[in-house]
Amino acid sequence: MATLQTIRHFQQFSSLLEGPVLEIGSLIDPSYTQYKPLDIHVDGKPTQYLGIDIFHGDGVDQVVNLCDKEEITKLPIAKFRTIHCHYVMEHVTDIFSMAKNIESLLDEGGVLLFSVPFSWRLHRIPIDMWRFTPQSVDYLFPNVEFIDEKCALSVRQGDKTFRLDEFPEFDFGSRLNAQPRYVKWYVKLLRKLNLHNNIFNQRALLYETNLMMFGVKRSKPVYTYIDPVYV
């Protein structure tokens, strides 16, 4: 599943997405609003579209644990031209094995659409393990070249996206003076009154923020966010 912002962002590139398509974490949970990665494909469902999850249920074509290399051999398709993995990896214990197996399933020149939280509340489904930076995503997928102009940050509400070097935050430090006058006065008053457990004495507050990464599998990828010496 995905967020509405994720759907809208990746829809811009729908003409670049080919089949076969693999959706990782395709289980539909009716207990809360969910947005389907299938909707990124604005021209309709590709002929070969496979949804997998570790649980049986609505939206799941096949139960597969992608942390287990042997299980991927059960898939009816060996290579995919598009892989969706949205807000799944933070719930996975062995992210390194899973990333390696995702890469092995992605065809050369194929597209990986990958979304994960950078800063987000705990949300156990059933566990919540990780938060990610652009550099960590580059590290996880050394054979995938992430295209900077097609990657973005989104916040919980609103349609505005940010570049990956523009992490949005509410700055209480050196840039407080850039805020409207009433905001400066309000923050300074709260500091003086020592309210909210000194939260307004922090340098900054992070918004709830997601990474939305568009990558292409290459034989010789150019690393966008991490120096190759660390890979």
N, C-alpha and C positions, 0 to 999 in steps of 0.2 A: 504494500500500500504506500501512498505518498501523501504529501500536502497539496493544497490547491496551488500554492506558490510554485511548488516543484513542477506540477503539471503545466502551468502556464509558461514557466521558463523554458522547459524542454520542448514544448510545442513549437517554438520558433525554429527548431532544427528537425522537425518531423520528416522533411523531405530527404534527410540524410540517413534515415533509419530503414534498414532492410531486414527481411526475414532470412532464416528462421529467428524467432525472438524468444528469449528466456526471461521470465519474470521470477525473481527470487523473493520468497516471502509473500506469496500470493493469497494467503488465507484471508477471507473477508470476515471481519468481526462486526456483527450487527449492533453491538452495544455502544458504538460511537461512530461519528461521521468519518468515512474513509473515501479517499479519492484513488481511482484505479490508474496505474501506469498505462494501461491500455488506451486511455483517453489522450495520451501524448501522441498517439498515431492518429492524426486528424483525418486521414483518408479511410479510416476503418480498421478493423482487426486484420493483421497480416494472416496469410494462409496458414503458416506454421507458427503458432503461438503456444508456448508451454508454460504453465504456472506451477511452481513447485514450492513446497513448504515442509517443515518437519512434523506438521500436524495434518490430519485429514480434515476436510471441511469445504465449505463453499469457496469456489475460486481455485481450488487445488486440483490440478490434473494428475500429479504424482507426488508421493511423499519421498523426499530425498534429503539426506543430511550432507551438505556440501563440505563439512569438515572432514568427511571420510572419503578418501580418494577412490576407494573401491565402489562406493555408491554411485559415483558419477557415471560409471560404466553401464548402469541400469537405464540411463536416459535413452530415449529412442532416437535422439539426434546427437551427433558427435561434436559438431561445431555450430556456433550461433553467430549471426551477423550483428545482432543487437542483444545486449543483456541489461535488464533493469535490476538494480539492487538499491531500494530506497528504504532507509530507516530500518534496516535489518541488522547491520554489522555491530551496532552498539549492544545488541542482545546476544552476541555470539561469544562463547568462551575462547575458542581457538581461532582468532581472526587471521592468523598467519597462514594456517592450512587452508582456510576457506578462501582467502584472497588468491592463493596459489592455484586452487582448483577452479576459481572463476576465470582466471587468466587462461588456464588450459582449455576451457570451454569456448573462449572467445576466438573467433576466426581472425586470421591476419587481415588488418584493415577494418575489422569490426568495431562497433561502438559500445563502450561501457557508459551507461548513465548511472551514476552512483551518488546517493544522497545520505548524509549522516549529520548528527548534531555536533556543533562546536560547543555551544553553551545551552543547556536545556535542563529542565527539571528531571528528577528521577522518575522513570516510568517502567516499571517491571512487567515484562511480557514474555516469560515469567521472571527474567533477570535483566538487569541493566548494568553493563560492564564498562563501557568505554565512551570517551569523547574524542573528537578528531580535529586535526589541523590540516591545511592543504599539504604541508610537508609530509605528514604521516600517511596520507593517501598516496602520494607519490612513492613513498617507501614501500607500501603494501603491494603496489602494482608496478614493478620495475619495467615491465614490457608494455605498459600503456602510457601513451603520451597525452597528458591532459592539456586541452586547448584553452589557454587563458581567457580569450574573449568569449568562450562558450561556457565558462564556469562562473558561478556567482554565489553570493551569500543572500539568504533571505531571513527576515525576522518573523516573529509569530503572527503579526497582523499587518495587513497592507500589502500592496503589490510591488512596492519599491524593492529593487535588488541592489546589491553592492558588489564592487570588485573584491577579489579575495585578499587584497592588501588594505581594505577599508573596513576593518571590523568595527561595526557600530557599537558605541558605548556612550553612556551618559557621564561625561567628564566633569568631575568635581575639583580637578587639580588646576593645572596651568591654563586650561581652556574654559574655566568657569566664567571668565570675563567675556567670553564670546556668547554666552547665554543672554536672553533678555533680562533686563534689569530686575523685574519682579522675581525671576528664578534665582538670581544671585542673592537677593535679599532673603528669599524663603529658605534657601540652603544655609545661609549664614545664621539665620535665626534658629533653625533646627540644630545646628552645631552648638550654638550658645546654650540652648536649652538642654542639650545632651539627650535628645530623644532618639527613639528607634535604635537603641543599642549601638549608638555611635555610627550607624550606617552612613551618615552623611559626612563622616570624617575619612571615608575611603577615597582613594584617588579617583576611582571611577566605578560605575556599575555596568555590567554587561547585559545587553538585551539577550533574550532567548534567540539563538542564531543557528541556522542550518547551512551546511555546505552543499552545493549542488554542482557536481563535477561531470564534465563531458570529456571522455577520453577515447583515443583510438589506439588499437593494438598495432605496434610497429615492430619490425625486426631490429631496428636501431632507433629507439625512441629518444627524443630530446626531453630531458627532465626540466619541468617548468618551475617547480617549487622547492626542489632539494638538489643540492650539489651532488653530482654522480659519485663523488668520493665516499658518500655515506650509504650508497646502495650496494 
